[in-house]
Amino acid sequence: IRHVDEETFRRDPLRAMRAAQFAARFDFAIAPETMAVCRTLELRGLAKERVMGEVEKALMQSEKPSRFFEALREMGQIEPWMREVAALQGVRQRADAHPEGDAWTHTMRVVDEAARLRDRAEHPLGLMLAALLHDVGKAEAMQEKNGVIHAYGHEMKGMPLAQRFIRRLTNEKDLCRYVVSMVELHMKPNMYAAQNSRQKAWNRLFDRSACPEDLLLLAKADHRGRPNAAPYAETERTIRARLSAYEKMMARPHITGADLLARGIQPGEEMGRLLEEAHRLRLAGVKKEDALRQMRL
């Protein structure tokens, strides 16, 4: 990819992102002279809608979206639009768990793995953004104790960072909620499978998730983002069996507001409290008839 006229190229700084996006989509290299011009452009004044357009094309139309972000990094243009992702550069990880290197390298691998799964997602763009942002909290959470590197709570620290990133690029509130939910829960499926957690725990997890199906895809991409990852087939079977059990349970009859109205309970604080209790029993696997008896309705 090579610019034709430098003066014209400079008139629109977005062309730096577009060059990176084309490089990712078409597996092209960017000419050194074009890369040199891109390093001098000022991207801060761009409209967020235009930036989001380039990010979306790179995430949704590239076989390896990591090439987009790597090209921007080489240009020195990851910031200001993607500072939370830029902060992952040089963030160390446990060598036994992540022999691929720092948190940036792991994130790029996960983004590429997610691209292989995005056609199966209910919200493909959300999945790709979640893959990009799933570990941004490591920049704040990573610490070394007694010679061992940890990132305890990085998913919680990552939630406000992911929110800030999404809001910088778009006003889509539903997309923001989806991505933040995915960042919060991204570790849970693989962890629960390893711990052989009970179905009740899985039910609560899926109930909290903005999209359980996509959460499973993110967990798979995260696992595959490590070169020493163990085979995943058995873990995936376990997780999907738990999701199937949850979906069957949620399809059963359950207590609704209409049931409470039929029993003389009017809309208000008491009804809200009873519906919350009914939902807790539902997640615990209690059938409707039994739940009505337990709640003495």
C-alpha positions in Angstrom: 0.0 0.0 0.0 1.6 3.2 -1.1 0.3 6.8 -1.2 0.2 8.6 -4.6 0.5 12.2 -3.5 1.7 13.2 -0.1 0.0 16.6 0.1 -3.4 15.0 -0.7 -2.7 12.1 1.6 -2.1 14.5 4.5 -5.4 16.3 4.1 -7.3 13.5 5.8 -5.4 11.9 8.7 -7.9 9.0 8.7 -5.9 7.7 5.8 -3.4 6.3 8.3 -6.1 4.1 9.8 -7.4 3.3 6.4 -3.9 2.1 5.3 -3.7 -0.1 8.3 -7.2 -1.4 7.7 -6.4 -2.3 4.0 -3.2 -4.0 5.1 -5.2 -6.2 7.5 -8.1 -6.9 5.1 -6.0 -7.7 2.0 -2.8 -9.0 3.6 -0.7 -6.2 2.1 2.4 -4.4 3.4 2.5 -0.7 3.8 5.3 1.0 1.9 8.0 2.5 4.1 7.5 6.0 2.7 3.8 5.8 3.4 4.4 4.5 6.9 6.7 7.5 7.4 4.0 9.9 6.5 1.5 8.1 8.7 3.7 8.6 11.7 3.5 12.4 11.3 -0.3 12.7 11.0 -2.5 14.0 13.9 -5.5 11.7 14.5 -7.0 13.4 17.6 -9.4 15.6 15.7 -11.0 12.8 13.7 -14.8 12.2 14.2 -15.3 9.1 16.2 -17.8 7.7 13.7 -15.1 7.7 11.0 -12.6 6.0 13.4 -15.2 3.4 14.4 -15.8 2.7 10.7 -12.2 1.7 10.1 -12.0 -0.3 13.3 -15.2 -2.2 12.4 -13.9 -3.0 8.9 -10.7 -4.3 10.3 -12.4 -6.4 12.9 -15.2 -7.7 10.7 -13.5 -8.2 7.3 -10.0 -9.3 8.1 -8.8 -12.8 8.5 -6.2 -11.5 11.0 -7.4 -8.2 12.5 -4.2 -8.1 14.5 -2.5 -6.8 11.4 -4.5 -3.6 11.7 -3.4 -2.9 15.3 0.2 -4.0 14.6 0.3 -1.5 11.7 -1.0 1.3 13.8 1.5 0.4 16.5 4.3 0.6 14.0 3.0 4.0 12.9 2.9 5.2 16.5 -0.9 5.8 16.0 -2.5 3.4 18.5 -3.1 6.4 20.7 -5.1 8.4 21.4 -8.0 6.3 20.1 -7.0 3.0 21.6 -4.9 3.9 24.6 -6.4 1.1 26.7 -5.1 -1.5 24.2 -1.8 0.3 23.8 -1.3 0.1 27.5 -1.0 -3.7 27.2 2.4 -3.4 25.5 5.1 -4.7 27.8 2.7 -6.0 30.4 4.3 -9.2 31.6 2.4 -12.5 32.1 3.3 -15.8 33.7 5.6 -17.5 31.3 4.1 -20.9 32.0 0.5 -19.8 31.2 1.4 -17.3 28.5 4.6 -18.3 26.7 3.5 -16.1 23.8 4.8 -13.0 25.6 3.2 -9.8 26.9 -0.5 -9.0 27.3 -0.5 -7.2 23.9 0.8 -10.3 22.1 -1.9 -12.5 23.8 -4.6 -10.0 22.9 -3.6 -9.9 19.3 -3.7 -13.7 19.2 -7.1 -13.8 20.8 -8.5 -11.2 18.3 -7.3 -13.4 15.4 -8.9 -16.5 17.1 -12.2 -14.6 17.6 -12.2 -13.8 13.8 -12.3 -17.5 13.1 -15.5 -17.7 15.3 -17.3 -14.5 14.5 -19.6 -16.0 11.9 -21.1 -18.1 14.7 -21.7 -15.2 17.0 -25.1 -13.6 17.7 -23.3 -10.2 17.9 -20.1 -10.5 15.7 -18.9 -7.0 16.2 -19.5 -7.1 19.9 -17.5 -10.4 20.1 -14.6 -8.9 18.2 -14.5 -5.8 20.4 -14.7 -8.0 23.5 -11.8 -10.1 22.3 -9.8 -6.9 21.8 -10.7 -5.6 25.3 -11.0 -8.7 27.3 -7.6 -8.3 29.1 -7.2 -4.5 29.2 -7.5 -4.6 33.0 -4.1 -6.4 33.1 -2.4 -3.1 32.6 -3.6 -2.1 36.0 -3.9 -5.4 37.8 -0.6 -7.1 36.9 1.8 -7.4 39.8 4.6 -9.6 40.9 4.6 -11.3 44.3 7.4 -13.6 45.5 8.7 -13.9 42.0 5.3 -14.9 40.6 3.3 -12.7 38.2 -0.4 -12.3 38.9 -3.3 -10.3 37.5 -6.0 -10.9 40.1 -9.2 -9.1 39.4 -8.1 -7.9 36.0 -11.6 -8.6 34.6 -13.1 -6.2 37.1 -10.5 -3.5 36.5 -11.0 -4.0 32.8 -14.8 -3.2 32.9 -14.5 0.6 33.2 -11.5 0.7 30.7 -13.6 -1.2 28.2 -16.5 1.1 28.7 -14.3 4.1 28.2 -12.9 2.6 25.0 -16.3 1.9 23.5 -17.8 5.3 24.5 -14.8 7.0 22.8 -15.8 5.3 19.5 -19.5 5.0 19.5 -22.7 6.1 21.3 -24.3 2.6 21.0 -25.3 1.9 24.6 -26.3 -1.7 23.9 -22.9 -2.5 22.3 -21.2 -0.9 25.3 -23.2 -3.0 27.8 -22.5 -6.2 25.8 -18.8 -5.6 25.7 -18.5 -4.7 29.4 -20.5 -7.8 30.3 -18.2 -10.0 28.2 -15.0 -8.5 29.7 -16.4 -9.1 33.2 -17.2 -12.7 32.6 -14.7 -13.9 30.0 -12.7 -16.1 32.4 -15.7 -17.8 34.0 -16.7 -20.5 31.5 -13.2 -22.1 31.3 -12.7 -21.7 35.0 -16.1 -23.3 35.9 -15.4 -26.2 33.5 -12.0 -26.8 35.2 -13.6 -26.7 38.6 -16.5 -28.9 37.6 -18.9 -26.3 39.0 -22.5 -27.2 39.8 -25.3 -26.4 37.3 -26.6 -23.7 39.7 -23.4 -21.7 39.3 -23.6 -22.0 35.6 -27.2 -20.9 35.6 -26.2 -17.7 37.5 -23.4 -17.1 35.1 -25.5 -17.4 32.0 -28.2 -15.3 33.6 -25.7 -12.5 34.2 -24.3 -12.7 30.7 -25.4 -10.3 27.9 -25.1 -13.2 25.5 -24.2 -16.7 26.8 -23.5 -18.1 23.3 -21.0 -15.4 22.5 -19.4 -15.7 25.9 -18.6 -19.3 25.1 -17.0 -18.2 21.8 -14.9 -15.6 23.6 -13.8 -18.2 26.2 -12.7 -20.5 23.3 -10.8 -17.7 21.6 -9.1 -16.7 24.9 -8.0 -20.3 25.4 -6.7 -20.6 21.9 -4.8 -17.4 22.3 -2.0 -19.3 24.0 0.5 -21.4 22.0 0.6 -24.0 24.8 -3.2 -24.3 25.1 -4.4 -27.8 25.9 -6.9 -29.5 23.5 -10.3 -27.8 24.0 -12.8 -30.3 22.7 -13.7 -31.8 26.1 -13.9 -28.4 27.8 -16.2 -27.1 25.1 -18.5 -30.2 25.3 -18.8 -29.6 29.1 -19.6 -25.9 28.7 -22.1 -26.5 26.0 -23.8 -29.2 28.0 -24.2 -26.7 30.8 -25.6 -24.0 28.5 -28.0 -26.5 27.0 -29.2 -27.5 30.5 -29.7 -23.8 31.3 -31.7 -23.1 28.2 -33.9 -26.1 28.8 -34.5 -24.9 32.4 -35.3 -21.4 31.3 -37.8 -22.7 28.7 -39.9 -24.3 31.5 -43.0 -22.5 32.9 -42.1 -19.9 35.6 -43.7 -17.4 37.8 -44.6 -14.2 36.1 -46.2 -10.9 37.0 -49.6 -12.3 35.7 -49.4 -15.1 38.3 -48.9 -12.6 41.1 -51.7 -10.4 39.8 -54.0 -13.4 39.8 -53.2 -13.9 43.5 -54.1 -10.3 44.3 -50.6 -8.8 44.4 -50.6 -5.4 42.8 -47.6 -3.9 40.9 -45.2 -2.2 43.2 -42.4 -2.9 45.7 -43.8 -6.2 47.0 -44.3 -7.6 43.5 -40.8 -6.6 42.5 -39.4 -8.4 45.6 -41.5 -11.5 44.8 -40.4 -11.6 41.2 -36.8 -11.4 42.2 -37.3 -14.3 44.7 -39.1 -16.3 42.0 -36.2 -15.7 39.6 -33.7 -16.9 42.2 -35.7 -20.1 42.6 -35.9 -20.5 38.9 -32.1 -20.3 38.5 -31.8 -22.8 41.3 -33.8 -25.2 39.1 -37.0 -25.1 41.2 -40.1 -25.9 39.1 -42.9 -23.4 39.0 -45.3 -25.4 41.1 -42.7 -25.9 43.8 -41.7 -22.3 43.7 -45.3 -21.2 44.3 -45.4 -23.4 47.3 -42.1 -22.3 48.7 -43.2 -18.7 48.3 -46.6 -19.5 49.8 -48.5 -18.0 46.9 
